[in-house]
Amino acid sequence: MNLPSTGRRVLVSGASRGLGRAVAQAFAANGDRVAVHYGTRADDAAETLASLDGSGHALVHGDLADPGEAARVADAAVRALGGIDVLVNNAAVNLRHPLPETPYDEWVDSWQRHVSVNLLGTAYLSHRAAHAMIERGGGGRIVNIGSRGAFRGEPDHPAYGATKAAVHALGQSLAVSLAPHGIAVASVAPGFFETERVAPRLNGPEGEAIRAQSPFGRVATAAEVAAAVLWLASPAAEWSSGTILDLNGASHLRT
């Protein structure tokens, strides 16, 4: 999907591979300049950077669970790009921890890690990026990557589902508070989509059941999710601020 480019400056968190890479590629193909954030996968992030169309892109590194590092990530993107017009909060952890079989210490650690990265990291980066947009003037866009699991439950990954629900709620709160500054905020709630990380599951014994969750008989591609993110960040989507866009191939219908 090609949308009119405004030469925007875009920070994508967790962009070393998977959906983050697809989102970075979609914005770059649209003529925007992208700051590719990564936490630990430096080689993968460099590969993402090399794959981007156009020029003027940058790598930014930092642990978003640390408030100081999250601020430095946003500040580094501002320096590299000359500002931030769009923030895509994609960075997240997703660790298996079903309650019946997870020891208490591991349970506590899982919750702390999910909250620190998925929720607090999103909140930290949103604050810093929004202030950069406000100080520059001219508005901006924030798009959060949530999850279908926020609505239908994640029995093997409960902290992931809970923190993604919180990310949806955060996005709606920010949509109201930032609208007077011309900043629109929206979230996407993908179902299962294909990435390197989940390829073994899709190619293994449970793959057929995962694909059967959707009446289309397949899972999404990362590019399909990225296309929705690109649209929500576009000038045409301002009136969608506050929305949570389901992207699950009718595998879970909310009422």
N, C-alpha and C positions, 0 to 999 in steps of 0.2 A: 504494500500500500504506500503510495507516494502522496505526501501532503506538502503544501507550499512551505518551503523552508524560509525561516527568518534568520538563519545563521545563528541559531541559539547556542548557548553554552550550557552543557548538560552534564550533571554529575550522576553517575550510576554506581550505587554501592554494590559490592559483591559481584563484580563484573568479570571475574577471572575466567569463568566458564559457564555452561548451562544457560539459564534464562538471562542472567546478567549480561553474558556475552551477546546473546541474541538481541537484547534491548539496545546495547551499545551499538551493534551493527545496524539496527534499524534507524537510529537517530543519525548515525554517520552517513548512511545511504540517503538520508533525507537532507543532507547538506549541513548538518549541525556539527559542532565540535564537542568532543566527549572527554570527560575525565573518568578514566577507568579505575575504580577503587578495588583494592584487594587487601585481604588480611594476611594470608600466609602463602598463597599460591603465586609466587612471583613469576615463575616461568609461564604458567597458564595466562596470567595477566598480560605478560609481554606478547604472548601469542594473540590474545584478544586485540591488543593495541595494533599489532601488525596487520590484523585482518580488516581494519576499519577503512572505509572509503574516505578519500579526502585527506586533509592535513590539519595540523594544529591541535591534535589530540594529546592527551597526557596520561601518565600513570600517577595515582596517589595511593599511599599505603597507610594503614593504621588499623588498630583494634577498636572497633566502634563500641565495644563494651566499656571502654575506658573514656570517661567524659573529656579528658584532656586530649586524647588521641582523636576522638571524634571531631572535636573543634579544629584540630590541626588538619584533618582530612578535608573539611569544608574550606578552611583557609587556603590550603594548598591548591584546591580546585579553583578558587577565586583568583589566586595569583597566576596559575597556569593558563586559565581561559580568559582572564580579565573580568570575571564575574560569574554568577550562576543565574540562569533563567529557568532551568528545569532541574528538579531533583527527583530521582527515582530510587526509592528505598527498597532495595532488593535483598540486601545481605541478611542472612538468617542461618540458624542452625536447626537441625531436625534429627534428634537422637531418639532411638527407640527406648522406651521405658514404661512398659505396661505395669500398672500398679501391682497386680497379684504376684509377679515374679521378680520385681525390682527391689533390692535391699534398700533400707531407709537412706543410708548415706549416698548411694547412687541416685536415688530419687531426688534428694535435696539438691545434689550437684546438677542434675538434669534441669530442674526447675530454675535454679540460679543462672545457668548458662543460657537457657532459652529467654528468660526475662531480660537478662543483661544485653544480649545481642538483638533479639527479635523486636523487643519493645523499647527498651531504654536507648539502644543504639539508634533506632528510628527516631525517637523523640529528640535525642541530642543533635543528630544531623539535621533534622527538620528545623530546629530552633536556629541553628547557625546559618543554614541556607536561607531561611525565610528572612532573617535579619539582613543578610547580604542583598536579597531582593528588595526589601523595604528601603534600605539606605540608597540603593541605586535608583529606585523608582521604576515605574513601568510595569509592575506586576510580575507574575511568574506562575509556575506550575509545580506542584508536588504530586507524585503518583506513588502510592504505596502498593507493594505486592503482598496481598493477604492470602487467603486460602479458603477453598470449599470446606475444609476441615473445621473452620470456625463455626459452621452452621450444622454440619451433620455429625460432628464428633470425631475424635481420633483416639480410639481405645489403646493403641500401641504407642501413640505419641501425644499424650494429653497436654503436655506443656506447650507443644507446638500449636495445637488447636486453640488453646486458651490465649496464647500470646498473639496469634493471628487475629482472633476476635478483638483483642485489645487494640491491635493496629488499626482495624476497621473503625473502632470507636474513636481512636485518636484522630484518624483522618477526618471524621465527621466534625469533631470539635474544632480542628484547625480550619476546616472549610468555612465555618461560621466566623471564627476570629480573624482570619486572614483575608476574607472577601473585601473588606473596606480598603485593603491595600492592593487590590487587583490580583491577588494570588488565589488561584483555584486549586483545590485539593480533592483528589479522588483515589479510590482503591480498586484493584482488581482482585477477584477471588477465584483463582484457577482451580480446576480439578487436576486429575493426573495428567502430566505432560511429559514428553520424552526428553530426557537429558542423559548425559554420560553416567550420572550417578545412579539413575534408576534402570539403566539398560539391562543389568543382570536380572532384575525382577521381571521386566517385560519379556525377556528372552527365556525365562525359566518357567517352572511349573505353574506359577500364579499368573503368568502373562495373559492367558486367555480370559481369566476371571476379571482381571483389571480392565481389559478392553471391553468386556461385556457390561461394565458399569454404565457405559453410554449406549443409547440405542443406535448410535452411528457405528458401533462395533470397533472403535479405535480410541486412542488417546490423542490429546492435542500435540502439536509441535510447539517448540519454544518460540518459533517465528510467529505462530498465530497469537500467542499471548503478547509477544512484543508489539505486534501490530495494534493491539488494543491499547497498550500503554502509550504508543506513539500518538494515537488519536486522542486519548484523554489529555495528553500534554499539548495538544494543538490549540490554536486560537478558536477553532470551531466548537470546542468542547467546554467552553467556560461555564455554560449553563448546566453542565453535568457535575459541577462541583458538589461534593458531599456524597456522590453516588458510590455504591459498592457494586461493581460490574461482575456478574457471574460469568465465568468462562469454563464451563464444565461439560459441554456437549449434552445437555439435558440429563446428566447423570445424577443431579440432585436439584430438585425444584423447590424453591422457597415459597412459602405462602405469606 
